[in-house]
């Protein structure tokens, strides 16, 4: 293996962008690159926020359904208890 092929394999590109070492911060010198990076991070935050909003709405809907079901079950239990009392009084 030549040194050129080893160097090429170390600087492979991922999705058209060169891979960087995640342990070292990337130096940005162009204001356009800074703006692009900031906008990209804002988009990532907004996407996560949208995911969280969807999850919270789903949890709220589930909580409403459980509350309705619990209230209905409480009504059924109250009716059954009343019925049992009536039957016990007849004996």
ABEGO torsion letter per residue (X at the ends): XBAAAAAAAAABBBGGBBBBBAABBBBBABAAAAAAAAAAAAAAAAAAAAAAAAAAAAAAAAAAAAAAAAAAAAAAAAAAAAAAAAAAAAX
